[in-house]
Amino acid sequence: MNPTDSRHLPLEGLKVLELGQLIAGPFATKMLGEFGADVIKIEPPGTGDPLRKWRMVEEGTSLWWHVQTRNKRSVSLDLRSTEGQDIVRRLVKEADVLVENFRPGTLEGWGLGWDLLSELNPRLIMARISGYGQSGPYRDKPGFGVIGEAMGGLRYLTGHAGQPSVRVGVSIGDSLSALYAVIGTLLALQERQRSGQGQVIDVALYESVFAMMESLVPEYDASGQIREPSGSSLPGITPSNAYLCRDGDYVLIAGNGDSIFKRLMEVIGRPDLAKDERFAHNDGRSRHAELIDGAIAEWTREHSRDEILERLDEARVPAGYPYTAADIVNDPHYLAREMIQTITTPGGRSLKVPGVLPKLSATPGRLGQGGPDLGQHTEQVLDELGIDEETRQKLRQGGII
């Protein structure tokens, strides 16, 4: 959606206060902002959100910043000061949603806990994202995304058997938690329409990852079996693996549907396997995964990646290859679906960024501009609160804003 598009946005009129930093909290508010919410991001004066200096930095600002912080207003405010805390309380009176991802107890120590804020605004919805949640014996432990990924069970399964586990190449634990925070916020907004009351959404990083672990726990409970890392294969779902090609590239083939498997076997010249009753269904194929994978690998080693993909497309067998950033930005399907967009940063730089998800037919989200400069909207927001210039000057002199 073009930044100047005047179509209605589904979250227009919703005021969101972001007290988080880095990834999980800000990712959640990014999504809310893309669909029309007015997101006011609170950052510490002088330094701002540490994400401003993460990954590749250009002209003093992270390129990631222009994705994570689009459609937000930046207010520089010292939350450790009495004056800063008072301003937050004034903002809360007018807010619909507050999103935070500090360690549990931090906001309470600043006089900004749920009990106090909900008294100021009973309709307030507070999404709280932390490593281990707001309760339990690990509540007060520090927890980043990678720790949540480990405790949630994902890290143990990544990599190859007998080798050290590897991390997913992005902060998936934080991003999953952000999605749950957004889902919880939308559910709470729906409930508020009926009851008129706000509530707390308690999101834990490890739980967000654990929720993705499919049948991990029931399999263990039923048989005592611990699922082990399996490289590029997916045990119990056959065939689904990465296969080496003649030119040294890899293809990913998912031939695990019953009819798809038969078509795949015809393509690779193994009609005998297609007709074998042992392999008619997934459970039988999974018992002989090594045989089936071996037959597929023997065929892929004789052909280039492009030849393989062309043949499998013709046979309607799901196949692909691991995309790099270069593959993504040049892919015609990405472009046709408007998943690669171009923005202009505050510094005037043209920058390719991901498009907006999810795609709504009548009220699509907005792309907006790149992330704001630190404190770019402080004066504007203080003016909206009715804070006079004399008070603002005192706040500046005290380093509060």
Secondary structure, 3 states (H helix, E strand, C coil): CCCCCCCCCCCCCCEEEECCCCCHHHHHHHHHHHCCCEEEEEECCCCCCHHHHCCCEECCEECCHHHHCCCEEEEECCCCCHHHHHHHHHHHHHCCEEEECCCCCHHHHCCCCHHHHHHHCCCCEEEEEECCCCCCCCCCCCCCHHHHHHHCCHHHHCCCCCCCCCCCCCCHHHHHHHHHHHHHHHHHHHHHHHHCCCCEEEEEHHHHHHCCCCCHHHHHHHHCCCCCCCCCCCCCCCCEEEEECCCCCEEEEECCCHHHHHHHHHHCCCHHHHHCHHHCCHHHHHHCHHHHHHHHHHHHCCCCHHHHHHHHHHCCCCEECCCCHHHHHHCHHHHHCCCEEEEECCCCCEEEEECCCCCCCCCCCCCCCCCCCCCCCHHHHHHHCCCCHHHHHHHHHCCCC
